[in-house]
Amino acid sequence: MDFLQNLLPHLLNGLSLGLLFALIALGFMLIVGVMEVINLAHGSLFALGAYIALFLMAPHFGPLAGAFAWYGALPIGTRYAVALFLAPILVGIFGMLLELAMRRTYGKDPLYGLLLTFGAALVIEELIRVVWGSQERTLQTPDAISGAVMIGDLIYARYRFFACGFAVAMIVLLWLFIEKTKYGAIIKAGAHDSEMVRALGYNLSRLRMWVFALGTALAAIAGIVMAPIWGIRPHVGVDAVVPAFLIIVLGGVGSFWGAVVAGLMVGLVVGLTGAYASEWSLMSMYLLFIVVVTFRARGMFGKKSALDN
């Protein structure tokens, strides 16, 4: 009984990590599904979202400190809400610019797209170092979601509950958008056959741009919510993009909920091994990946389309 009680906080940590992993992976999958390109800059955009949130949370704006002194006087909860809303939009705009640069690679060898996004990842990471430096930063959180809460005889981190709830809300909203709206139907059609979307009169270039923006915005959201858990450093995106890629393959390139289930599995495995055998923490997700693809090469819920349920 004592072992089970001690296990509960680690399960909560694994759940929060897994749900956020799933959110990163879903943004990654949107881009893969519609654009048929692997965005190697996805992790760097994840990190950029956290750094922009850090900038928006700061009580001053460098040389503009005087003009924005009123903003620094706002409650931390208000500034956190502004950062959580505005940072993904700014990263989404950055993603649009990246998609414009990628247009010259469409229809060519996929290696061109991979090299371009890899170069973009390096540029973004170096830009972060130039602007914010290389030292690790911490994102301040409002008092309402900070600290600990006592449930029974155990102490839980209040922020983990917030991370779980927020990630679940974002995943459900994304599913509703894809399944219940006209624009979601167009995105799903684009994942099946992009030329058919063009033939039906929809602007394929605009669709790709907005999907890329949505995918990168989801990465930024995950980066902001994960920042208090992982910390903020220029290369933190590498820690995010590798699990995201594994989750897509593990869940099956073609299943929305497969990515969610795979994210939860990876989060729980990493969280539990990190608690009881920290040296196996990262290795555990690779072992899980090997076991699953050995018996099911297309992943657990593999489909033909990247967004088909």
N, C-alpha and C positions, 0 to 999 in steps of 0.2 A: 504493500500500500504506500509506504514511504517512497519507494522507487517511482511509482506512478505519479505521486504528487510532485516529486522533483522533476519528472519528465515534462509536466505541463508547461512550464515557462519556455522550455526548449522547443516544444511543439508550436507555441505561439510565435516564437522567433522564426521557426521554419516556415510557418504559414505566411507571415508577413513578407519574408524574403521570397517565397515561391510566388505569391500574388504579384509582387513587383517585377519579378523575373518574367512572369506571363505578360505583363503590360508592355515591357520592353520588346518581348518576342512578337507580340501582336502588331506593334508598329513596324517591326522588321518584316513581318510576313505580309503586311499590306503592300509594302514597296516591292517585295519579291513577286507577289501575285500579279500585280497590275503591270509592273515595269520589267519583270523578268531580269532583274539585275540585283546582285548582292551588294548592298550599301555598306562598305567597310568603314564608312565614316559615322555609322549609327552610334557607336560607343562614344566617339568624340562629341557628338551632338548631345548625348546623354550628359556628359561632363559639362558641356557648355550651358545646358539648362540650369545645372546646379550653381555654376558660377554667376550667371545672370541673376538668379534668385538671390545669391549672396550680395551682389551689387545693389539690388532693389531693397534688400533688407537693411543695408548699412544706413546709419543715421546721417550720413553726408554723401555727397556726390563729388568728392575731390575738388577740382577747381570751381565747381558749381555749388559748393557747400552753402554759400550765402543765399543764393537764390532758392535753394531747396531746404532751408533750415526748418520750414514749417512741416516738411515731410518727415524729417527726423524726429519731430516732436509727436508724431502720430503713435498710437499704441502699437506694440509689437504685433499683436494679432491682426491689426489692419494692414500693416506692412507685409506680413506673411501672406495674407489673402491676396494682396496686390501682386506679390512675387509669384504665387502659385497660379494666378490668372494670366499675368502679363508675360512672364518668362517663356512659357511654351509658345505663345504667339510670336515672340521675337525669334525664337529658334525655328519655328515654322517658316518665317520669312527667310531666314538664312537657308533653310532647306529648299525653298523655292529657287533661290539664287544658284544653289548647287545643282538643282534639276535643270536649270537653263544651261549651265555649263556642260551637263551630261548629254544634251540633245545631239551634239555632234557625234556621239558614240552609238546612237541608236541604229540598228540594222547592220552594225559591224561586228567584228569578233568580240565576244563578251569580255575578253581580256582587257579591252580598252576601258570599259566601264569599271572593272575591278581596279585597274591602275589609277583611274581618275579619282575614285572614292578613297582609295588608299592614300593617295597624295593629299586629298582634302582632309583626311583624318590627321595626317602629320601637320598640315598647316594650322588646323584648328587647335591642336594640342600645343603647338609652338606659340600661337597667338595667345592662348590662355597663360602660358608662362611669361610672355612679355607683359601682359596687362596685369595679371594677379600674382606673378611670382611662382616659385616651385614648392613653397612650403605648404603643408596641409592646413586647410581651413575648416572651420566648424560653422554650420548654419544654425543660427539661433531659432528656437521654436517658442510659440506662445505658451504661457504658463498653463493654459487649459489642457494642453496635450503633452506637457512635460512632467517629469517626476515619476513617482511610482504610485501604484494603487494596490491596496491589500484586498485579496479575495481569499477567504478562508484563512489558512495559515501561510499562504504564499504571497510573495510580493511580485507584481508584474510591472513592466514598463508601460506607462500610459501611452507613450508614443506608438508602441507596437500595435495597440488596438486601433489607433487612428490610421496607421499605415494600412492595416488589413481592411478596415472599413472604406477608406478612400480608394484603394486599389479595386475592391469589389465593385464599388459604385462606378468607377471608370470603365471597368470591363463590361458591366451590364449596359451602360450608356453606349459604348461602342457597338455591342451586339444589337441593341435596339436600332441604332443608326444604320447598321449594315442590313439588318433584316426587315425593318419596318418603314424605311424611307425610300423615296424615289432615287436619291443620290446613292444610297447604299446599294440599290439594285443595279445602278450603272457601274459601280465599282466591282460588284460581283460579276457582271457581264464582261467587264474589262479583264478580269482575271481569267475568264473562260476563253474569250476570243476578242482581242482588242480591235481587229479589223472589222468585226461585225458591229462593234460600237461606233466605229467611224462610218460604216455604211448606213447606220440608223440616223446619222446626222449629228451625232455628238462630237464635240471638239476633243479629240484624243489627247492632244498636247496639253490642253487645259486640265483634263482629267488627271493626267500623270502629274502635273504640277501640284494640284490640290491633294492628291493621294500622298505624294512625297512630303508635302507640308504637314498633313495629318500624322503620317508615320513618325516624322521627326519631332512633332509636338508631343506625341505619346512618349517618346524617348526622354524628352525634356521633363515631362511630368514625373516620370519614374525617377529621373535624376534628382529632382527636387525633394521628392518624398524619401528617397534613399539616403540623401545627404547626411541627415542626423545619425543614420545607422552606420554608414560606411566611412563618413568623412568626405572631404572634398580635396582632391589633388588632381593635377593635370592628366595623369594616366589612368584615372579611375574608370574611364570608358572601356578600357581593355577588360577590366573585371566584369563588365556588364555585357559586352557584345559576344563574348565566347559562350556564356550560358544561354544567351538568346538564340544563337545559332544552333546549339545542341538541342534546345527545347523545341524548335521548329521541326527538326528532323525526328526527334524523339516522339513528339506528339503526332507527327505526320504532316508533310507539306500538303495541306488541303483540308485541315480541320481547325476551326476556330476554337472549339472546346477542347480539342486535342492539345493545343498549345497551352490552354489554361491548366489542364490536368497534368501535363508534362512539367509546367512551371511549378506547380505545387509539389510534385514528386521531387524535382531537383532541389527546391527550397528546403523541403523536409529532410532530405538526405544530407544536404550540406549543413543545415542547422544542427541536426542531431549528431553527426560525426564531428562537427566543430566543437560541440559541447563535451563529448566523451573521448574523442581521439582527434585533436585539432590538426595533427600532422596529416591526417587522411581527409581533411575537409574538402579540398579542391579535387583530390583524386576520386572521391566518392561519386561525383557527378559523371566523370568519365567512365567509371566502372558500371554505373547504372546505364549509361548510354550504350556501352558495349553489350551488356546483357540483353537489352531490349532489341537492338538492331540485329543481334545474332539470331533471334527467333522471329523477328518481324522487320525485314529490311526497310519497309516503307513507313515505319513508325506505328504507334499504337492505333491511330485513327486515320491513317493515310488516305487521302483522296486525290483525284486528279487535279482539282483546282485549289489554289492557295487559300480560297475563302469559302469553299463549299462545305456545308455541314453534313 
